[in-house]
Amino acid sequence: MPTRESMESNRALRPVAHRVLAPELWRFTRRSVPRGVALGMIAGILVPFGQVAVAAVAALPFRANIPVAALTTFLTNPFTTPPLWVLAYWIGRWVLRLDVHVAGAPVQQAATGWLQWFMEAGPATATGLLVLSIVFAVLGYALAALGWRVWIARKWRNRRNRNHL
């Protein structure tokens, strides 16, 4: 992950450095962290390549924490992507009410008719990915906000106990 100082010295970022390097986008606050988690989830699930860059750029207008948005995109990795896509296909089939079961097609049929298979499974998978990204973004936002609140409450409780002793 590039540091703030390395980004300041980058020639390509100089025209937009004042916007990208705004301190509020790099501070961990109760509002920016959940926003970063939600944006990272959306970019991680919906964008197949360049997820970190998309999440970082999307963090600018939403005033989300850039490091959190970038790190949350790693939810999708070579180990989690196949199960997510299968789940997305099932969810998409359910949402679109498709009766045809394409995922269990024999291997030779999928190898020869991959374009037909993609045309049948594509809309369901795309719909499922959209639904998954929205659900994960809402859950991620809620869990990050709740986690932040619990962390701050624990700090206050420890400070109060320390001051009473």
C-alpha positions as CSV (number, residue, x, y, z in Angstrom):
1,M,0.0,0.0,0.0
2,P,1.5,3.3,-1.0
3,T,2.1,5.8,1.8
4,R,0.8,9.4,1.7
5,E,4.3,10.7,1.3
6,S,5.0,8.5,-1.7
7,M,1.8,9.7,-3.3
8,E,2.7,13.3,-2.7
9,S,6.0,12.9,-4.6
10,N,4.4,11.1,-7.5
11,R,4.4,13.2,-10.7
12,A,1.2,11.6,-12.1
13,L,-0.8,12.6,-9.0
14,R,0.3,16.2,-8.8
15,P,-2.7,17.7,-10.6
16,V,-5.2,16.0,-8.2
17,A,-2.9,15.6,-5.2
18,H,-4.7,18.3,-3.2
19,R,-8.0,16.3,-3.5
20,V,-6.5,12.8,-3.1
21,L,-4.3,13.8,-0.2
22,A,-7.0,15.7,1.8
23,P,-6.4,14.8,5.4
24,E,-10.1,13.9,6.0
25,L,-9.8,11.0,3.5
26,W,-6.9,9.4,5.4
27,R,-8.2,9.9,9.0
28,F,-10.0,7.1,10.7
29,T,-13.3,8.6,11.9
30,R,-16.7,7.2,12.8
31,R,-18.2,8.3,9.5
32,S,-15.3,7.7,7.0
33,V,-14.5,4.2,8.0
34,P,-18.0,2.6,7.5
35,R,-18.2,4.5,4.2
36,G,-14.8,3.1,3.2
37,V,-15.9,-0.4,4.1
38,A,-19.1,-0.1,2.0
39,L,-17.3,1.3,-1.0
40,G,-14.6,-1.4,-0.8
41,M,-17.3,-4.1,-0.7
42,I,-19.0,-2.7,-3.8
43,A,-15.8,-2.2,-5.7
44,G,-14.4,-5.6,-4.6
45,I,-17.5,-7.5,-5.8
46,L,-18.5,-5.6,-8.9
47,V,-15.2,-4.6,-10.4
48,P,-13.2,-7.5,-11.7
49,F,-9.9,-5.7,-12.2
50,G,-8.4,-2.5,-10.7
51,Q,-10.6,-2.8,-7.6
52,V,-8.2,-0.8,-5.4
53,A,-8.0,2.1,-7.8
54,V,-11.8,2.2,-8.3
55,A,-12.4,2.1,-4.5
56,A,-9.9,4.9,-4.0
57,V,-11.4,7.1,-6.7
58,A,-14.9,6.4,-5.4
59,A,-13.9,7.4,-1.9
60,L,-13.2,10.9,-3.0
61,P,-16.8,12.1,-3.6
62,F,-18.2,10.1,-0.8
63,R,-15.5,11.3,1.7
64,A,-14.7,7.8,2.7
65,N,-11.5,6.6,4.2
66,I,-9.2,5.7,1.3
67,P,-7.0,3.0,3.0
68,V,-10.1,1.2,4.4
69,A,-11.8,1.3,1.0
70,A,-8.7,-0.1,-0.7
71,L,-8.1,-2.8,1.9
72,T,-11.8,-3.9,1.9
73,T,-11.6,-4.7,-1.8
74,F,-9.4,-7.7,-0.8
75,L,-12.5,-9.4,0.4
76,T,-12.5,-10.9,-3.1
77,N,-9.4,-12.9,-3.8
78,P,-8.7,-16.1,-5.7
79,F,-10.1,-18.2,-2.8
80,T,-13.3,-16.2,-2.2
81,T,-14.2,-15.2,-5.8
82,P,-15.5,-18.6,-7.1
83,P,-17.8,-19.2,-4.1
84,L,-19.1,-15.6,-4.4
85,W,-19.8,-16.1,-8.1
86,V,-21.6,-19.4,-7.5
87,L,-23.7,-17.7,-4.8
88,A,-24.3,-14.7,-7.0
89,Y,-25.6,-17.1,-9.8
90,W,-28.0,-18.8,-7.3
91,I,-29.2,-15.5,-6.0
92,G,-29.6,-14.1,-9.5
93,R,-31.6,-17.2,-10.6
94,W,-33.8,-16.8,-7.6
95,V,-34.3,-13.0,-8.1
96,L,-35.0,-13.4,-11.9
97,R,-37.1,-16.5,-11.3
98,L,-35.2,-18.6,-13.8
99,D,-36.1,-22.3,-13.9
100,V,-33.3,-23.4,-16.2
101,H,-30.3,-24.8,-14.2
102,V,-27.2,-23.9,-16.2
103,A,-24.4,-24.3,-13.6
104,G,-24.7,-28.1,-13.6
105,A,-24.2,-28.5,-17.3
106,P,-21.7,-31.2,-18.3
107,V,-18.1,-30.2,-18.8
108,Q,-18.0,-31.0,-22.5
109,Q,-21.2,-29.0,-23.2
110,A,-19.7,-26.0,-21.3
111,A,-16.4,-26.4,-23.2
112,T,-18.0,-26.4,-26.6
113,G,-20.9,-24.0,-26.0
114,W,-19.4,-21.6,-23.5
115,L,-20.9,-18.6,-25.3
116,Q,-24.4,-20.0,-25.0
117,W,-23.7,-21.0,-21.4
118,F,-22.5,-17.4,-20.7
119,M,-25.5,-15.9,-22.3
120,E,-27.8,-18.0,-20.1
121,A,-25.8,-17.6,-16.9
122,G,-24.6,-14.0,-17.4
123,P,-27.8,-12.1,-16.5
124,A,-28.4,-14.2,-13.4
125,T,-24.8,-13.9,-12.3
126,A,-24.7,-10.1,-12.9
127,T,-28.0,-9.7,-11.0
128,G,-26.7,-11.8,-8.1
129,L,-23.4,-9.8,-8.0
130,L,-25.4,-6.6,-7.8
131,V,-27.6,-7.9,-5.0
132,L,-24.5,-9.4,-3.1
133,S,-22.6,-6.1,-3.4
134,I,-25.5,-4.1,-2.0
135,V,-26.1,-6.6,0.8
136,F,-22.4,-6.8,1.7
137,A,-22.0,-3.0,1.5
138,V,-25.0,-2.4,3.9
139,L,-23.8,-5.2,6.3
140,G,-20.2,-3.9,6.1
141,Y,-21.3,-0.4,6.8
142,A,-23.5,-1.5,9.8
143,L,-20.8,-3.8,11.2
144,A,-18.1,-1.1,10.9
145,A,-20.3,1.5,12.5
146,L,-21.2,-0.9,15.3
147,G,-17.6,-1.9,15.8
148,W,-16.5,1.7,15.9
149,R,-19.2,2.5,18.5
150,V,-18.2,-0.5,20.7
151,W,-14.5,0.4,20.4
152,I,-15.2,4.0,21.5
153,A,-17.5,2.9,24.3
154,R,-14.8,0.5,25.6
155,K,-12.3,3.4,25.5
156,W,-14.6,5.6,27.5
157,R,-15.3,2.9,30.0
158,N,-11.6,2.2,30.5
159,R,-10.9,6.0,30.9
160,R,-13.7,6.4,33.4
161,N,-12.5,3.3,35.4
162,R,-8.9,4.7,35.3
163,N,-10.0,8.1,36.5
164,H,-12.1,6.7,39.4
165,L,-9.1,4.7,40.7
